[in-house]
Amino acid sequence: MPDHKRESYSVAALGPNIYVTGGYSSDSLEALDTMWMYNSEMNNWTEGSPMLNARYYHCSVVMHGCVYAMGGYRGGAPAREAEFYDPLKRKWISIVNMLKGVGNATACVLRDVAYVTGGHHGYRGSSTYDKIQSYRSDLNEWMVVTITPHPEYGLSSVALNNKIYLVGGQTTITDCYDTEKNEWKQIAQMNERRMECAAVVMNGCIYVTGGYSYSKGIYLESVEKYDPEQDSWEMIGNLPSAMRSHGCVTVYNVEAQL
C-alpha cells in the first residue's frame, strides 16, 4: 500500500476493488480522512476522494453498491458521524449520525441492513458498549436491535446463513445472533483469544486471522476456521507474518489480506 505508515484503518471490498479508509498516521498519530483503492484485477493502487470525517478504529461495510464508514475515533473520542462513498459519483455523502458513537467496534451487513456491534464509547472510549446498532439506508435511520450477551471491543463480525457471528476480542467465546428470532446462541469456542483479529466468510465457513493474544502476550499469525455444520473450530495455517488491526476481505471468493 503506498500510504503504509498508517494504523487502525478499515477495509471493505466492492467488486474487484478493496477500499482502505482512514486510520491514523504512525508518525504524527493524527486521524486520517484518506482513502486508497486497490484494484485486484489491475494490481494497482489509486488514491480516492477523502472522507468527510477523519477517523480511525472505525467500521466499514459495503451496501447497495456503496462503501459505508461508521463511527471510530477522532481526537481520542468515539465519533457518531457516518457516511458513504458512491463509486459512480466518486464522492462521500453524509448519513444520519449513529445513536452511540463507538470506536474499535465491528460491523457486517445482513439482508441490506448494517449491524454495528460493541466497541468503546464514553469519554476517550472509557466504557464497553453492550448493544448492536442497525442502520437501514432506505429509511436513513439507526436503531438499537439487541443487547449482546458478552460486551466486547476489538472483535469481528460476519453474516452467515442469515445469522450474525461475533468472533474474537478478549475471550474465545463465539456468539451467534438470529435477527429474525431475536435469539442468541453460544457456539463452539475458538482455539485462541484474538483481540483485533479479522474475519471473513468463504465457502460456507468463517475464517479468522491474526489478532493479539492476551494469554501469550504476542501478535498472532495463525488462522482458524469455523464449520457451522460441525460447530467446530480448527487451526488451518498461518499468515505470512503476525498482525493485528488488519483487514480481511474476499474478492471473487479469493481471500485477500491487507
C-alpha positions, -999 to +999 in steps of 0.1 A: +000+000+000+015+034-010+005+050+023+019+023+045+026+044+076-010+041+089-026+020+115-061+011+126-077+017+092-108-002+079-111-023+048-141-032+026-144-049-009-167-039-037-163-057-070-126-060-078-117-031-056-105-031-020-112+002-002-088+012+027-102+041+047-090+063+075-067+051+102-041+073+119-005+082+109+021+062+128+043+093+126+020+120+139-008+099+155-032+122+136-065+108+124-067+104+086-095+111+061-078+095+032-089+065+011-069+042-011-083+017-036-066-014-047-078-030-079-072-067-077-076-072-115-051-045-125-029-049-094-026-012-088-034+014-062-051+047-067-060+074-041-097+082-039-117+111-025-111+118+011-138+111+037-158+139+051-146+130+086-112+117+096-115+086+117-096+055+130-107+023+146-139+027+126-161+002+108-167+000+070-191-022+051-205-024+015-242-020+010-262-012-022-231-007-042-216+019-018-189+019+009-201+030+043-177+043+070-192+045+106-180+056+140-144+053+150-122+077+170-113+113+163-093+134+187-093+104+211-131+104+214-156+080+198-175+096+169-211+093+159-207+105+123-213+081+094-211+085+057-210+065+024-189+066-007-206+064-041-181+050-066-202+063-095-203+098-082-168+095-067-179+114-036-187+108+001-222+116+014-232+121+050-259+100+066-277+104+099-254+101+130-252+068+149-272+066+181-240+060+201-205+069+189-182+038+192-146+030+184-130-004+179-164-019+172-173-043+144-198-042+115-214-065+089-243-065+065-272-089+066-303-086+043-294-050+033-291-038+069-258-028+085-252-040+121-226-023+143-217-043+174-199-034+206-169-011+208-159+016+232-179+047+240-179+075+265-151+099+272-120+087+254-137+053+250-138+045+287-167+021+285-176-010+265-209-007+246-232-037+251-256-032+222-260-037+185-269-007+164-285-012+130-288+011+100-313+010+072-303+031+042-339+032+028-350+050+060-317+067+068-323+055+103-304+039+132-320+018+159-308-004+188-315-040+179-304-060+210-281-063+239-251-086+234-246-114+260-208-107+261-200-070+255-167-067+236-144-044+217-117-054+192-139-082+179-150-091+144-185-099+130-197-117+099-230-127+084-235-164+075-267-184+070-289-154+078-272-150+112-246-127+127-215-143+142-193-125+167-157-137+170-125-126+186-120-100+213-107-107+248-121-142+251-126-173+230-164-171+232-183-171+199-218-158+199-244-163+171-274-139+168-306-148+148-320-114+138-354-129+127-360-147+160-341-122+181-322-150+198-286-155+209-268-188+209-233-195+222-214-219+199-181-237+200-153-216+214-123-206+193-088-220+199-072-186+206-082-153+222-078-129+193-080-092+201-084-070+169-084-100+146-101-101+112-128-124+099-143-134+066-168-159+052-157-182+024-172-214+010-198-215+039-172-213+067-157-185+088-120-178+087-104-157+115-069-143+110-043-129+133-050-107+163-033-102+196-032-130+222-035-116+258-028-150+272+005-153+253+013-116+250+021-118+213+007-109+179-007-140+161+000-152+127-023-183+129-056-187+110-086-208+123-117-219+105-153-225+119-175-250+102-212-243+111-223-278+102-199-294+126-199-265+151-162-268+154-130-247+150-097-259+136-063-243+131-056-243+093-024-224+088-005-192+092-004-157+077+029-146+061+035-125+093+018-119+126-006-090+127-034-072+145-058-044+135-057-056+099-083-061+072-096-093+057-119-094+026-129-118-001-126-108-038-143-132-062-142-158-034-104-154-031-092-142+004-070-111+004-050-098+033-040-061+039 
